[in-house]
Amino acid sequence: QVQVVESGGGLVQAGGSLRLSCAASGSIFSINAMYWYRQAPGKQRELVAAITSGGTTDYADSVKGRFTISRDNSKNTVYLQMNSLKFEDTAVYYCNAEVFGSGYWGQGTQVTVSS
């Protein structure tokens, strides 16, 4: 079994910053890609950022230049540094870890940006 736990969400004013963390544990030999998704009320879950085991990154257009994804393979942890936050970034942020071709989800962490 693989467990994925996110942390770091909270309430922040527009223009502020937050750093999310996601730690994977359990029956892990190696983690391939890791992802951050988000889901706002009444909207579908969307991919925010991705990072491969080799460090290649990709971002949704809406967060490019503001968010940075990174990972520490020794800790099976991925981070999402979010700067210049906007009201529309308000959502529950979910981490997904790809292990042996299967994706494992965390429980999500709430990010609320006040305008």
C-alpha positions in Angstrom: 0.0 0.0 0.0 1.0 3.6 -0.7 0.0 6.5 1.4 0.0 10.1 0.2 -0.4 13.0 2.6 -0.6 16.7 1.7 0.1 19.6 4.0 0.6 23.3 3.9 -2.7 24.7 2.8 -4.4 27.6 4.5 -5.8 31.1 4.1 -3.8 33.8 2.4 -4.4 37.2 1.0 -4.2 37.8 -2.8 -0.7 38.3 -3.8 0.7 36.2 -1.0 2.5 32.8 -1.1 2.0 29.3 0.2 4.1 26.2 0.0 2.4 22.8 -0.2 4.1 19.5 0.6 3.2 16.0 -0.3 4.9 13.0 1.2 4.4 9.4 -0.1 5.1 6.4 2.1 4.5 2.7 2.2 5.3 0.0 -0.4 7.5 2.2 -2.6 10.5 1.2 -4.5 10.5 4.2 -6.7 8.0 6.9 -7.6 7.7 8.0 -11.2 5.9 11.2 -11.8 4.2 13.2 -9.1 1.4 15.6 -9.7 -0.5 18.5 -8.1 -4.2 18.8 -9.0 -6.8 21.2 -7.7 -10.6 21.3 -7.6 -12.6 24.4 -7.0 -16.2 24.3 -5.9 -18.5 23.3 -8.8 -15.6 22.6 -11.1 -13.7 19.6 -12.3 -10.4 18.6 -10.9 -7.6 20.0 -13.0 -3.9 19.3 -13.3 -1.8 22.2 -11.9 1.8 20.9 -12.2 3.7 17.7 -12.8 7.3 16.6 -12.2 9.0 13.4 -13.5 11.5 11.4 -11.5 14.2 13.1 -13.5 13.0 16.6 -12.6 11.2 17.6 -15.8 8.3 19.9 -15.0 5.1 21.0 -16.7 2.5 23.5 -15.6 -1.0 24.6 -16.4 -1.0 27.9 -18.3 -2.9 29.5 -15.5 -0.1 29.0 -13.0 3.0 29.4 -15.2 5.4 31.9 -13.8 3.7 31.8 -10.4 3.9 28.2 -9.2 7.0 26.0 -8.9 6.9 22.3 -8.4 9.9 20.4 -7.0 10.7 17.1 -5.4 13.1 15.5 -3.0 13.4 11.9 -4.1 15.3 10.9 -1.0 12.2 11.8 1.0 9.5 10.8 -1.6 8.2 14.3 -1.2 7.0 16.8 -3.7 6.4 20.5 -3.1 4.4 23.2 -4.7 5.6 26.8 -4.1 2.7 29.1 -5.0 3.5 32.8 -5.3 1.4 35.8 -6.4 -1.8 33.9 -5.4 -5.1 35.0 -6.9 -8.6 34.5 -5.7 -9.2 32.0 -8.5 -6.4 29.8 -7.1 -8.8 28.9 -4.3 -9.4 25.2 -4.3 -8.7 21.9 -2.6 -5.2 20.8 -3.8 -4.5 17.1 -4.3 -1.3 15.3 -4.7 -1.0 12.2 -6.9 2.0 9.9 -6.9 2.6 7.4 -9.7 4.0 4.1 -8.4 4.4 1.1 -10.7 1.9 2.6 -13.1 -0.8 3.2 -10.5 -1.8 6.7 -9.2 -2.3 7.2 -5.5 -4.2 10.2 -4.2 -3.9 12.2 -1.0 -6.8 13.5 1.0 -6.3 17.1 -0.3 -5.5 20.4 1.4 -7.6 23.5 1.2 -6.1 26.7 -0.2 -8.2 29.8 0.2 -7.1 33.1 -1.3 -9.0 36.2 -0.1 -9.4 39.1 -2.5 
